[in-house]
Amino acid sequence: MLIGEYEHSLDVKGRLIMPAKLRADIGEKFIITKGLDGCLFVFSQNEWSNFESKLKELPLTNKNARDFVRFFLSGATECEIDKQGRFLIVNNLREYANITKEVIIIGVGTRLEIWNKEKWKKYNSDENISADNIAENMTMLGI
């Protein structure tokens, strides 16, 4: 399971170190794509296959479904960890997530998210996120 929060920096070539604790679960090759809330999503190849299968089931006749599929697939790229534990985040994805130097990598179970450090701080702030409010809303989802 992918869990935890890790702070790292991009090098001048746009490469990022994959935290050692996450490497076994994410694999040597994985998929990065545009994520929701302004971050990047990182899927292991197995999780990407599961996600892609769900996207394929969406009705082609539904505009929202087409937009959703385009959003995720158009930005997707396969990455590979090099011998130093780094991987390249392509320029269009760095621009989408406003990633320039300092990043936060978080594990959210079946995927990783890569955030601009300042954007993560703002998103994760007490003013933005209330654990009590979130918990109350989870009852609608059966949790």
BELQUIFEN-V287614 format. One record per run of one state. SS is the DSSP state (@ for helix, = for strand, . for the rest). FROM is the first residue (numbers start at 0). TO is the last residue. If there is no record, write none. Layout:
SS:FROM:TO
SS:FROM:TO
//
This chain:
.:0:0
=:1:8
.:9:13
=:14:16
.:17:18
@:19:25
.:26:27
=:28:33
.:34:34
@:35:37
.:38:38
=:39:43
@:44:55
.:56:61
@:62:73
.:74:75
=:76:79
.:80:84
=:85:87
.:88:89
@:90:95
.:96:100
=:101:108
.:109:110
=:111:115
@:116:122
.:123:129
@:130:140
.:141:142
//
